[in-house]
Amino acid sequence: MGPSTATQQPKISTWLYPLARRLHFYAGIFIAPFIIIAAITGGLYALSIPAEKIIYRHELTASSQDTRLTIDEQVAAANSYVGDANASPAAVRPAPQAGATTRVMYADENLGESETRGVFVDPATGEIRGDLTVYGSSGSLPVRAWISTFHTNLHLGKFGHVYSELAASWMWVVALGGVTLWILRAQKLTKKKDLVVPNNKIKGYRRTLSWHSSAGIWLALGMVFFSATGITWSTYAGENVKNLRTAMSWTTPSVNKSLDGSTISSDEHAHHHGSHTTHDAHTRQEPQEQAISYDRILQDARQEPTIDSRNIEIVPGADRTAWTVTETQRSFPTQVDSVAVNPQNDTIVDTVRFADYPLAAKLTRWGVDTHMGIMFGAVNQLVIVIFSVALTMLCIWGYVMWWQRRPKNKSHRLGAVPPHTMWKNIPVWFWLPLTLVAIAIGLFLPLLGISLVLFLALDTVFIYRKKQTQ
């Protein structure tokens, strides 16, 4: 005799769909505002990259295509401008192409962490074309840096980082929850085209749902990508990511410029914010015992075939410390090789090649640069802007659906919460893995874990109040 109906396990769709819908609902209602802000500010940051070239055109552009002055002469002109002929710049970025200026950067105790004073020198005449604060290892200028900080913490300091970490921690959950609903919904729809293309022939809630679900499936992969790469910048989860990478030997290798065998660290995120900077160009350098030629250091570095990019940065070493020459081209193809040069005997002390990075470090580098909109240039920036607009609309459609679902025959002003009956339908065998996975994710992504507990507490209150009114 077969099993009775009472002992049969419910079909997965009878509990998974309501569970995914309820989680998707709570995450969408409470986290969507953070996602909207992150999307808008992220799109603005992508636009700030080309805008920077226009806003600071005078500082970035030389008066002619000539390069008559040596790097040493250009540094001397910058030193004269800052009023210290013996100054030791924190870093120098020679003009990457004809018609561009050389950037000479100085440490300044009046500036914040990861900030340097950038003096822009005309390679043809030695004219000082500008004097601006430079941010991070990418050399962001004030407008782009302001938008970057707004994107990461709304200019609210450490407290503001909570907003961006919440958005990054939950976006992948919202995306995967939506994909789950999309797959289960696909089993019921007869017109499969409606799954990927909005149906404008229907009206009201169903039409909004069509736009929301079809747009969501197109954006899901991007949401997971921006969530994963954004988490690496976060305060709490980011530290866990850092520890995991260290434990798995996935960290980004850095050139050893110390002549006594000690090492330095690297931070692939230093160009986007100033809270965790380890970039050598942003530390004050001690003067060398004797003048060392920047041109000679660069010439020595060029003897290493790996240093072949036009975009390079020369960082003077402290006393008895090697100088470094590092490629700074993070657009495709990535060129971030680095060498350390002993200034006393012109020998290469150490070399780090991007080709030798661990695969995880390469993926991190590419992910960060794509997230920033610099990996593929204008195309990358355009895609981010389009994605930002679409993601904002996706969240707005979610709120519109909530409004459209409000009871018409009652005084309720808001839409109803999805039914909670799925809790009793979840099979026993699923509870243990579900709980273990939730705890593991919550520990790795602390803000997600804390907010998930709050959602469950709020859900319990809603269920209790509904039972009391019945």
Secondary structure by P-SEA (a helix, b strand, c coil): cccccccccccccccaaaaaaaaaaaaaacaaaaaaaaaaaaaaaaaaaaaaaaaaccccccccccccccaaaaaaaaaaaaccccccccbbbccccccbbbbbbbbbccccccbbbbbbbccccccccbbbbbcccccccaaaaaaaaaacccccccccaaaaaaaaacaaaaaaaaaaaaaaaaacccccccccccccccccaaaaaaaaaaaaaaaaaaaaaaaaaaaaaccaaaaaaaaaaaaacccbbbbbcccccccccccccccccccccccccccccccccccccaaaaaaaaaccccccccbbbbbbbcccbbbbbbbccccccccbbbbbbcccccccccccccccccaaaaaaaaaaaaaacccccaaaaaaaaaaaaaaaaaaaaaaaaaaaaccccccccccccccccccccccccaaaaaaaaaaaaaaacaaaaaaaaaaaaaaaaaaaaaaaac
